Structures are given as structure tokens and as C-alpha cells.
Amino acid sequence: MTNDKCCYIVIAFLTACSGGGGGSSSGSQQNTAPEIMGLAGYVVDENTSTVATIEATDADGDTVTYSLSGLDASLLSIDSSSGLLTFQSPPDYQNPQDDNRDKV
């Protein structure tokens, strides 16, 4: 019996970076880090590539860029400007490719 739903919950280190100062000169304003909005676990249907669009805001108004890191980061990609998070190849429930093969 095959299951067309996949139990993948994407857990990745998402980084949102923005430009700006942060120098230590007296009187200069410190640059604040961007804030990633509404992070959650996502369930993705088997044979589907799109996970979600990650959103971040920057209090300083700097441009935000997105990147991934972590053990399973190579299975995913994120558009550095839009935050669109996708699998490199659609997940296969019967043949998990994540680091410890637990589909998480």
C-alpha cells in the first residue's frame, strides 16, 4: 500500500541577512538583525518540490537575503531574494534521503 502523503517536516537552519553598518564608532547606530516571520514545520506531499516561501523583515529597512545550512541543506534550495524554499528533488516517502533517513 502506498502513501501519497509524505511526513517530511523541514528542519533547516534558515538565515536571513541584511546589509548595513554595525560599526563600533561612538554615535553610530547598531544594525539590527532581520527577523524571520512565522517559522513552522511543514508537511510536504510526496513528489512535490515546493515547501513554502520564507519571509523576513528588517527593522533597518535593509535588503534581506536568504540562505540554508545544516546536515540536510543540500536537499533543499532557497531563492536568496524571494525566500522560496524548495526540495532539489521531490521527496520520496519510500526512499528518504535526509541525513538519518527519518523523513524529518
C-alpha positions as CSV (number, residue, x, y, z in Angstrom):
1,M,0.0,0.0,0.0
2,T,1.5,3.3,-1.0
3,N,1.0,6.6,0.8
4,D,0.9,9.7,-1.3
5,K,1.5,12.0,1.6
6,C,5.0,12.4,2.9
7,C,5.8,13.0,6.5
8,Y,8.7,15.3,5.8
9,I,8.9,18.2,8.2
10,V,11.6,20.5,7.0
11,I,14.1,21.4,9.7
12,A,16.8,23.5,8.3
13,F,18.9,26.4,9.6
14,L,17.5,29.4,7.7
15,T,19.5,32.6,7.7
16,A,18.2,35.9,6.7
17,C,20.9,38.5,6.3
18,S,20.8,42.2,5.6
19,G,23.3,44.8,4.8
20,G,24.1,47.8,6.9
21,G,26.6,49.0,9.4
22,G,27.1,47.9,12.9
23,G,30.5,49.6,13.3
24,S,31.8,50.4,16.8
25,S,32.3,54.1,16.4
26,S,30.7,56.1,19.1
27,G,27.5,57.7,18.0
28,S,26.9,55.2,15.2
29,Q,23.7,53.2,15.3
30,Q,24.0,49.4,15.6
31,N,22.4,47.4,12.7
32,T,19.7,45.1,13.9
33,A,19.4,41.5,12.6
34,P,16.4,40.7,10.4
35,E,13.5,38.7,11.9
36,I,12.2,35.5,10.2
37,M,8.5,35.5,10.3
38,G,6.2,32.6,11.2
39,L,8.6,29.7,11.1
40,A,6.9,26.4,11.4
41,G,7.2,22.7,10.5
42,Y,5.8,21.9,7.0
43,V,4.3,18.7,5.7
44,V,5.0,18.3,2.0
45,D,3.2,15.9,-0.3
46,E,5.3,13.2,-1.9
47,N,6.6,14.1,-5.4
48,T,6.2,17.8,-4.7
49,S,9.1,20.2,-4.7
50,T,7.7,23.4,-3.2
51,V,7.8,23.7,0.5
52,A,7.0,27.4,1.4
53,T,8.0,30.9,1.0
54,I,10.0,32.1,4.0
55,E,9.6,35.8,4.9
56,A,11.8,38.0,7.0
57,T,11.6,41.7,7.9
58,D,14.4,44.1,8.7
59,A,13.8,46.9,11.1
60,D,16.5,49.0,9.4
61,G,14.9,48.6,6.0
62,D,17.9,46.8,4.6
63,T,17.6,44.3,1.8
64,V,17.1,40.7,3.2
65,T,18.8,37.7,1.6
66,Y,18.2,34.1,2.4
67,S,20.4,31.0,2.7
68,L,20.4,27.5,4.1
69,S,22.9,25.5,6.2
70,G,22.8,22.2,8.2
71,L,23.1,18.5,7.5
72,D,20.2,18.3,5.1
73,A,20.6,21.7,3.5
74,S,21.9,20.1,0.3
75,L,18.5,18.5,-0.3
76,L,16.9,22.0,-0.4
77,S,17.3,25.3,-2.1
78,I,16.1,28.7,-1.2
79,D,15.9,31.7,-3.5
80,S,18.2,34.3,-1.9
81,S,15.9,37.2,-2.7
82,S,12.3,35.8,-2.6
83,G,12.7,33.2,0.2
84,L,11.1,30.4,-1.9
85,L,12.1,27.1,-0.2
86,T,12.1,24.0,-2.4
87,F,13.5,20.5,-2.5
88,Q,16.2,19.9,-5.0
89,S,14.4,16.7,-6.0
90,P,10.8,15.9,-4.8
91,P,10.9,13.8,-1.6
92,D,10.2,10.0,-2.0
93,Y,8.5,8.6,1.1
94,Q,9.7,5.1,0.5
95,N,13.3,6.2,-0.1
96,P,14.2,9.1,2.4
97,Q,17.4,11.0,1.6
98,D,17.7,13.0,4.8
99,D,20.8,12.5,7.0
100,N,19.3,9.9,9.3
101,R,16.6,8.6,7.0
102,D,13.8,9.6,9.3
103,K,12.0,11.8,6.8
104,V,12.5,14.8,9.0
